[in-house]
Amino acid sequence: MKRQTPVKSVVFVVDDDASMRDSLRSLLRSVDLTVELFGSTEDFLQNERPDVPCCLVLDVRLPGRSGLEFQNELAMAGIDMPIIFLTGHGDIPMTVQAMKAGAVEFLTKPCRDQDLIDAVRLSLARDHERRDQRKYLTSLKADFATLTAREREVMSFVAAGLVNKQIAGEMDISEVTVKMHRGNVMRKMKARSLAALVRMADLLDIRRAKTPP
């Protein structure tokens, strides 16, 4: 039995025009992209989406909810997916609204094939980066959870720019103890440098306001 090749990324197309869907599928498949087609937003929502980088090519004018309304609905539901709008009836206010809400591109039908391909590739790259960042943050949180209360306090002071002597004074402990906690923090957080630890603290939102001298 032939083993199915895992899907690396998916482009979802939602358009009520069957001929447009077929045209987009042919175009995107011609550049080796996996495509799934839907005639309505309802069909798209009922579809089980694979956990891979993806993007949505969305018609603006659809039966029922509009593409712009659906964009807002996805955001409210916490479905974070790059969106490329396609429309035959676009205008400046509509474009501005879509882009302000985070759309990657707003293209008018018929658009140049290369413009759409470029927008899709950019969208997939952005979603890949977002997923990597999310995984990294999850890993950081797991590492941070292994710190003791004292180690977390030391990390917050280090991230605020305090040196060991100042931290010792703030925590009413010896510098030797601060150095021990600081070493543990660096090891447990897998931080290769002070700058890396500060970036981690920023991502975890644990930076403490620096105590005035």
C-alpha positions in Angstrom: 0.0 0.0 0.0 1.4 3.4 -1.0 2.0 5.7 1.9 0.4 9.2 1.5 2.9 12.1 1.4 2.2 14.4 4.4 0.8 17.8 3.4 3.3 20.6 4.0 0.8 23.5 3.6 -2.7 24.2 2.3 -4.4 27.0 0.4 -8.1 27.2 1.1 -10.2 28.9 -1.6 -13.8 30.1 -0.7 -15.7 31.4 -3.8 -19.3 30.8 -4.8 -18.3 30.8 -8.5 -17.4 27.2 -9.5 -15.5 28.3 -12.6 -13.4 30.7 -10.5 -12.7 27.9 -8.0 -11.6 25.5 -10.7 -9.4 28.2 -12.3 -7.7 29.0 -8.9 -7.1 25.3 -8.2 -5.4 24.8 -11.6 -3.2 27.9 -11.1 -2.1 27.0 -7.6 -1.6 23.4 -8.3 0.6 24.4 -11.3 3.1 25.7 -8.7 2.9 22.6 -6.5 0.5 24.0 -3.9 -2.1 21.9 -2.2 -5.6 23.4 -2.6 -9.0 22.8 -1.0 -12.1 24.5 -2.5 -15.3 25.6 -0.9 -18.4 27.3 -2.3 -19.4 29.0 0.9 -18.0 30.0 4.3 -20.3 27.5 6.0 -18.6 24.7 4.0 -15.2 26.0 5.0 -16.1 26.1 8.7 -17.3 22.5 8.6 -14.0 21.4 7.1 -11.4 19.9 9.5 -8.3 21.9 8.8 -4.9 20.1 9.0 -2.4 21.5 11.5 0.0 22.9 8.8 0.8 26.4 7.5 -2.2 27.6 5.5 -3.9 30.7 4.0 -7.3 31.6 2.8 -8.2 33.0 -0.7 -11.5 34.6 0.0 -14.1 36.2 -2.3 -15.4 39.5 -0.9 -19.0 39.1 -2.2 -20.5 35.8 -1.1 -24.1 34.7 -0.4 -25.1 35.5 3.2 -22.1 36.9 5.1 -19.6 38.9 3.1 -15.9 38.1 3.0 -15.2 41.1 5.2 -17.7 39.9 7.7 -16.2 36.4 7.6 -12.8 37.9 8.2 -14.0 39.5 11.4 -15.8 36.4 12.4 -12.6 34.3 12.1 -10.7 36.8 14.2 -13.4 36.8 16.9 -13.2 33.0 16.9 -9.4 33.1 17.3 -8.8 31.5 14.0 -5.6 33.1 12.9 -5.1 32.6 9.2 -3.6 34.9 6.5 -6.3 36.1 4.1 -6.1 37.1 0.5 -9.2 38.8 -0.8 -10.4 38.5 -4.4 -13.2 40.7 -5.7 -14.7 41.9 -9.0 -16.3 44.9 -7.3 -13.6 46.3 -5.0 -13.4 49.9 -3.8 -10.9 51.9 -1.7 -12.9 51.8 1.6 -13.4 48.1 1.2 -9.7 47.6 0.6 -8.7 49.8 3.5 -11.1 47.9 5.8 -9.7 44.5 4.8 -6.0 45.6 5.1 -6.6 47.2 8.5 -8.1 43.9 9.7 -4.9 42.1 8.7 -5.5 40.9 5.2 -2.3 40.1 3.3 -3.5 41.3 -0.1 -6.7 42.6 -1.8 -6.8 41.7 -5.5 -9.3 42.7 -8.1 -10.6 40.0 -10.5 -9.2 39.2 -13.0 -5.8 39.6 -11.3 -2.4 38.6 -12.7 -1.5 35.0 -11.9 1.8 35.9 -10.6 0.3 38.5 -8.2 -1.9 35.8 -6.6 0.9 33.3 -6.5 3.2 35.8 -4.8 0.5 36.7 -2.3 -0.2 33.1 -1.5 3.5 32.3 -0.9 3.9 35.3 1.3 0.8 34.3 3.3 2.1 30.7 3.8 5.5 32.0 4.9 3.9 34.3 7.4 1.7 31.5 8.8 4.8 29.2 9.0 6.6 31.9 11.0 3.6 32.4 13.3 3.4 28.7 14.0 7.1 28.5 14.8 6.8 31.5 17.2 3.8 29.9 18.9 5.8 26.6 19.3 8.8 28.5 20.7 6.6 30.4 23.2 5.0 27.2 24.3 8.5 25.8 24.9 9.6 28.9 26.8 6.6 28.7 29.1 7.4 25.1 29.8 11.0 26.0 30.7 9.8 28.9 32.8 7.5 26.6 34.7 10.6 24.7 35.9 12.0 27.7 37.7 11.6 28.1 41.5 9.9 31.3 42.8 13.3 32.8 43.7 14.7 31.9 40.2 11.8 33.7 38.6 12.3 36.7 40.7 16.0 36.8 39.8 15.1 36.4 36.1 12.8 39.4 36.3 15.5 41.6 38.0 18.1 40.5 35.4 15.7 41.3 32.6 15.2 44.8 34.1 18.9 45.4 33.9 19.9 45.0 37.5 23.4 43.6 38.3 24.0 40.9 40.9 24.8 43.4 43.7 21.5 45.3 43.1 19.5 42.1 42.9 21.1 40.9 46.2 20.0 44.1 47.8 16.5 43.9 46.4 16.0 40.3 47.5 18.0 40.6 50.8 20.3 37.7 49.9 24.0 37.3 49.2 25.6 37.9 45.8 26.8 34.3 45.8 23.2 33.2 46.1 22.1 35.5 43.3 24.9 34.1 41.1 23.7 30.5 41.9 20.1 31.4 41.0 21.1 33.3 37.9 23.2 30.3 36.7 20.2 28.0 37.3 17.9 30.4 35.3 20.3 30.5 32.4 20.6 26.7 32.3 16.9 25.9 32.7 15.8 28.5 30.2 18.5 27.3 27.8 19.7 31.0 27.4 23.1 31.3 25.7 23.5 34.9 26.7 22.1 37.7 28.8 20.5 39.3 25.7 18.8 36.0 24.9 17.4 35.8 28.4 16.1 39.4 28.2 14.3 38.5 24.9 12.7 35.5 26.6 11.5 37.7 29.5 9.9 40.1 27.0 8.1 37.2 25.2 6.9 35.9 28.5 5.9 39.4 29.6 7.8 39.1 32.9 10.1 42.1 32.7 10.0 44.1 36.0 10.3 47.8 36.2 13.9 48.7 37.1 14.3 49.8 40.7 15.7 53.4 40.9 19.3 53.5 42.3 
